[in-house]
């Protein structure tokens, strides 16, 4: 979908209006005071705003704060730890931040006037019941950063970093019709995957074939397929499996889409999940339930078109505020459980965990907005070496476990919430395109003032290795 020059300028204006050119850079490392280990996914934000970020797997972060907020309070918090607060202007970039453990006393929370739920199931049901109150009930726009990477156990094969805009009309509306995503800018974009996905080509070709004329893997020779044909098939497979619509409009947007038919966290939530209260922790001075997600009577499935995405059991954790039952954080894994899915997952992916999801929320004007999303899933690239032909050792090496099994990770950081109705209407005048695979020119000035996720040390090295083979920046 192409955007007219007029509409493009409208979207670009909206992208840049909230980021001044005078910024304060706040960066450091967050460490567990007791274990001296880095704290991942700690929240770093300016109090009473949505300007913030999260720490990476090394505990490190970087945040650009507009100069106008230099007198405001910078908050660094992590569930289960005491919160660190300091004025933005007084923050010391040279000293690591050590957070101490902070666990709520049960004696402090049991004596209350109201009748409270006592079991994990009852607490979660109360939280689901409260979603219409705790989630946004009117339209809003969020500005965010997307990092989309694909790799095997050795190297990156594919990397895209984009600035995105998400429009949502509110919790009560259907996301298929009333939630939009636009890719505004691209910072890095390169695809170094070997064009060898014959499986994708077969699946793509069979999409419009009759049953009798369907291709089989053994009938297809890589040498007979042009590179252009394979690239087209790979992009089709990328889009249906890893397009942004799957994150925002699919079943894994667990809270936002809980009203949808057959939602995972819908009316029949206890048929697919059981919940056990583990303990009560503290988050930024507020008590928060830590609840274990466990299997129930039925398997969990995602009903992905053209893909056997069924037969899972859910594992993970929910963190729910004690005072208002707002859900702060979801850690949600789907693990192969049915016999068919176990066999499929082992053969095609080399893992039983097919979906790994983390969603954290930030509270802004008494509503919970998405703050950070992490989604990891294995990727089917080839189906292994099955040939009697004499091939080179290099060709055979492509099919070892280190090279063969791919996985995709998508991370999204939201750093702005826009509630102004006039600005929202202006943005909606443009055409919206969520295709992350479409190339866009690199805008150096835009990225100089935009908050991004800091790479881990491992990722930084892999990106450097990738950039040695080809340029990541497209001017």
Secondary structure, DSSP 8 states (H G I E B T S, - for coil): ----HHHHHHHHHHHHTT--S-EEEEEEEEEETTT--B-TT-EEEETTSS-EEE--TTSEEEEEEEGGGTTSEEEEE-TTB--EEEEGGG--TTS-EEE-B-B--GGGTS--SS----SHHHHHHHHHHTHHHHB--S-EEEEEEEEEEEE-SS-EEEEEEEEEEEEE--TTS-HHHHEEEEEEEEEEEEE---S--HHHHHHHHHTTS-GGG---GGG--GGGS-HHHHHHHHHHHHHHHHSHHHHHSSTTSTTTTTTSTT-TTSTTHHHHEEEEEEEEEEETTEEEEEEEEEE-SS-B----TTS----EEEEEEEEEETTT--EEEEEEEEEE-SHHHHHHHHHHTS-SEEEEEEEEEEEETTEEEEEEEEEEEEE---------S---HHHHHTTSHHHH-EEEEEEEEEEEEE--HHHHHHHHTS-----TTS-----HHHHHTS------HHHHHHHHHHHHHS-----
